[in-house]
Amino acid sequence: MSDFTILAVNTFSAYIGAIPLLIILQIFFWKYKLPKRHQFGLYIYSLAICVILMATDTPSLYQLNFYPAFNLIPFYNFTYTLEHYIQSFLVFIPIGLLLPTLWKQFQPAKETITYAVIFSILIEVSQIFCLATTATTDITDIIMNVLGALTGYFIFLQVKDMRFMGRMCLDANDRLHQNLARWEVYIYFFTPWSITFLLAPFISNAIWDFLWEAVIGIPM
């Protein structure tokens, strides 16, 4: 089975687990009268978070095991693990694009890059607690993540004036939206992460059981 198939199923497991909470958040924030395009963008942003968490082997509560493995030498064995580093680069491109698209406070490049650095460090620190051999805390991953986010930011600069980008951004100049803009990015960050941490393994196992029985015809 391909790595892409595994990533797709695991990401779907985390995302469908997060969707009920995302809908509740949308209802809770109804009074803010958020633009529909912005609301749609929040779902895409949450999906991007799920993809990153699953692509980077971020552990769940039921997979915690203190097994530190480090690579603190930038680009050590880069060609040997090139496919992994390309993935680390690609999964952060949507973050660099979505942050300035959805929130004005991230339109300065330094804000988006700072977010990418902190997010990447959180992922690498969490990998200290992964099951043995599943992940390594790697400085090169942080570099590739940030380069991916920077690429996404440059894409934003090219498309920001296009018509379809209209009303995607939460207008922080509106007093009603100022406080929401400050916290919304983190609310929609930690919601999918909490689901990934607590529930995704159960959903994933149920999906794999169904797929196995549907394809092979034998219950797992």
VEXDREN-2710 file (C-alpha; in Angstrom, 1 decimal):
% VEXDREN-2710
k/r/px/py/pz
1/MET/0.0/0.0/0.0
2/SER/1.4/3.4/-1.0
3/ASP/2.5/6.0/1.6
4/PHE/0.1/8.4/-0.1
5/THR/-2.9/6.1/0.5
6/ILE/-1.9/5.8/4.2
7/LEU/-1.5/9.5/4.5
8/ALA/-4.9/10.2/2.8
9/VAL/-6.8/7.7/5.0
10/ASN/-5.2/9.0/8.2
11/THR/-5.7/12.6/7.3
12/PHE/-9.4/11.9/6.5
13/SER/-9.7/10.2/9.9
14/ALA/-8.5/13.3/11.7
15/TYR/-10.5/15.7/9.6
16/ILE/-13.8/14.0/9.8
17/GLY/-13.3/13.8/13.6
18/ALA/-12.6/17.6/13.7
19/ILE/-15.5/18.6/11.4
20/PRO/-18.3/18.4/14.2
21/LEU/-16.2/20.8/16.4
22/LEU/-15.6/23.1/13.4
23/ILE/-19.3/23.3/12.8
24/ILE/-19.9/24.1/16.5
25/LEU/-17.3/26.8/16.3
26/GLN/-19.0/28.3/13.2
27/ILE/-22.3/28.4/15.1
28/PHE/-20.7/29.9/18.1
29/PHE/-19.1/32.6/16.0
30/TRP/-22.3/33.3/14.0
31/LYS/-22.7/36.7/15.8
32/TYR/-19.6/37.9/14.1
33/LYS/-21.2/37.5/10.6
34/LEU/-18.0/36.1/9.1
35/PRO/-17.8/36.2/5.3
36/LYS/-18.7/32.9/3.8
37/ARG/-15.4/32.7/1.9
38/HIS/-13.5/33.2/5.1
39/GLN/-15.6/30.4/6.8
40/PHE/-14.8/28.1/3.9
41/GLY/-11.1/29.1/4.2
42/LEU/-11.2/28.0/7.9
43/TYR/-12.1/24.5/6.9
44/ILE/-9.3/24.4/4.4
45/TYR/-6.9/25.7/7.0
46/SER/-8.0/23.0/9.5
47/LEU/-7.5/20.4/6.7
48/ALA/-4.0/21.7/6.1
49/ILE/-3.2/21.3/9.9
50/CYS/-4.5/17.7/9.7
51/VAL/-2.3/16.9/6.7
52/ILE/0.8/18.3/8.4
53/LEU/0.2/16.4/11.6
54/MET/-0.3/13.1/9.8
55/ALA/2.5/13.6/7.4
56/THR/4.9/14.3/10.2
57/ASP/4.0/11.3/12.4
58/THR/2.8/13.5/15.2
59/PRO/1.9/11.1/18.0
60/SER/-1.5/10.5/19.5
61/LEU/-2.2/10.0/23.2
62/TYR/-2.2/6.3/22.7
63/GLN/1.2/6.2/20.9
64/LEU/3.2/8.2/23.4
65/ASN/6.6/6.6/24.1
66/PHE/9.7/8.6/25.2
67/TYR/12.1/7.6/22.5
68/PRO/14.3/10.7/21.6
69/ALA/16.2/10.6/18.3
70/PHE/17.9/13.7/17.0
71/ASN/19.6/15.1/14.0
72/LEU/21.0/18.5/14.7
73/ILE/23.2/18.7/11.6
74/PRO/21.4/20.6/8.8
75/PHE/21.0/18.6/5.6
76/TYR/22.8/15.5/7.0
77/ASN/22.1/12.5/4.7
78/PHE/19.9/14.9/2.7
79/THR/20.0/12.8/-0.5
80/TYR/19.3/9.6/1.4
81/THR/16.1/11.0/2.8
82/LEU/15.3/13.4/0.0
83/GLU/11.7/12.2/-0.4
84/HIS/11.0/12.8/3.3
85/TYR/12.4/16.4/3.1
86/ILE/10.4/17.2/-0.1
87/GLN/7.3/16.1/1.8
88/SER/8.3/18.4/4.7
89/PHE/8.6/21.2/2.2
90/LEU/5.3/20.6/0.4
91/VAL/3.0/20.2/3.4
92/PHE/3.9/23.7/4.7
93/ILE/3.1/25.5/1.4
94/PRO/-0.6/25.7/2.2
95/ILE/0.2/27.3/5.6
96/GLY/2.2/30.0/4.0
97/LEU/-0.6/30.7/1.6
98/LEU/-3.6/30.5/4.0
99/LEU/-2.3/32.5/6.9
100/PRO/-2.0/35.9/5.1
101/THR/-5.1/35.0/3.0
102/LEU/-7.3/34.5/6.1
103/TRP/-5.8/37.0/8.6
104/LYS/-4.4/40.4/8.0
105/GLN/-2.0/40.1/11.0
106/PHE/-0.1/37.5/9.0
107/GLN/0.3/39.6/5.9
108/PRO/3.7/40.8/7.0
109/ALA/6.1/38.0/6.0
110/LYS/7.8/37.9/9.4
111/GLU/4.6/37.0/11.1
112/THR/3.9/34.0/8.8
113/ILE/7.5/32.8/9.0
114/THR/7.4/33.1/12.8
115/TYR/4.2/31.0/12.9
116/ALA/5.9/28.4/10.6
117/VAL/9.0/28.2/12.8
118/ILE/7.0/27.7/16.0
119/PHE/4.6/25.2/14.5
120/SER/7.6/23.2/13.1
121/ILE/9.4/23.3/16.4
122/LEU/6.2/22.0/18.2
123/ILE/6.1/19.1/15.7
124/GLU/9.7/18.2/16.2
125/VAL/9.5/18.4/20.0
126/SER/6.4/16.1/19.9
127/GLN/8.4/13.5/17.9
128/ILE/10.5/12.9/21.0
129/PHE/7.5/11.1/22.3
130/CYS/6.8/9.0/19.2
131/LEU/7.0/5.2/19.1
132/ALA/10.5/3.9/18.5
133/THR/11.9/4.4/14.9
134/THR/8.8/6.3/13.6
135/ALA/10.2/9.8/13.7
136/THR/13.4/11.8/14.3
137/THR/13.6/15.3/15.7
138/ASP/15.4/16.9/12.8
139/ILE/16.7/20.4/12.2
140/THR/16.4/19.9/8.5
141/ASP/12.7/19.3/8.8
142/ILE/12.3/22.7/10.4
143/ILE/14.3/24.3/7.6
144/MET/12.3/22.6/4.9
145/ASN/9.0/23.4/6.7
146/VAL/9.9/27.1/6.8
147/LEU/11.0/27.1/3.2
148/GLY/7.6/25.6/2.3
149/ALA/5.8/28.3/4.2
150/LEU/7.9/31.0/2.6
151/THR/7.0/29.5/-0.8
152/GLY/3.3/29.6/0.1
153/TYR/3.7/33.2/1.2
154/PHE/5.2/34.1/-2.2
155/ILE/2.3/32.4/-3.9
156/PHE/0.0/34.6/-1.8
157/LEU/1.8/37.7/-3.0
158/GLN/1.1/36.7/-6.6
159/VAL/-2.6/35.9/-6.2
160/LYS/-3.7/38.3/-3.4
161/ASP/-5.2/40.8/-5.8
162/MET/-7.2/38.2/-7.8
163/ARG/-11.0/38.4/-7.6
164/PHE/-11.4/35.0/-5.9
165/MET/-9.3/36.2/-3.0
166/GLY/-11.9/38.8/-2.1
167/ARG/-13.6/38.5/1.3
168/MET/-11.3/35.6/2.3
169/CYS/-9.5/37.8/4.9
170/LEU/-11.0/38.6/8.2
171/ASP/-11.1/42.4/8.4
172/ALA/-9.2/43.3/11.6
173/ASN/-10.0/46.9/11.1
174/ASP/-13.6/46.1/12.0
175/ARG/-13.8/46.4/15.9
176/LEU/-16.1/43.4/16.0
177/HIS/-13.5/41.2/14.3
178/GLN/-10.4/42.5/16.0
179/ASN/-10.4/40.1/19.0
180/LEU/-11.6/37.2/16.9
181/ALA/-8.8/37.7/14.4
182/ARG/-6.3/37.5/17.2
183/TRP/-7.5/34.2/18.5
184/GLU/-9.2/32.5/15.6
185/VAL/-6.0/31.2/14.0
186/TYR/-5.1/29.4/17.2
187/ILE/-8.6/28.1/17.9
188/TYR/-8.6/26.5/14.4
189/PHE/-5.1/25.2/15.0
190/PHE/-5.6/23.4/18.2
191/THR/-9.0/22.0/17.4
192/PRO/-7.8/19.6/14.7
193/TRP/-4.6/18.9/16.7
194/SER/-6.7/17.9/19.8
195/ILE/-8.8/15.6/17.6
196/THR/-5.7/14.1/16.1
197/PHE/-4.2/13.6/19.6
198/LEU/-7.3/12.0/21.2
199/LEU/-9.6/10.5/18.6
200/ALA/-7.9/10.0/15.2
201/PRO/-6.5/6.5/15.9
202/PHE/-10.0/5.1/16.7
203/ILE/-11.5/6.6/13.6
204/SER/-8.5/5.5/11.5
205/ASN/-8.7/1.9/12.8
206/ALA/-12.5/1.8/12.0
207/ILE/-11.8/3.1/8.4
208/TRP/-9.0/0.6/7.9
209/ASP/-11.2/-2.3/9.2
210/PHE/-14.0/-1.2/6.8
211/LEU/-11.6/-0.9/3.8
212/TRP/-9.9/-4.2/4.6
213/GLU/-13.3/-6.1/4.8
214/ALA/-14.6/-4.3/1.7
215/VAL/-11.6/-5.1/-0.4
216/ILE/-10.4/-8.4/1.0
217/GLY/-13.7/-9.7/2.4
218/ILE/-12.1/-10.7/5.7
219/PRO/-12.7/-8.8/8.9
220/MET/-9.5/-7.6/10.6
END
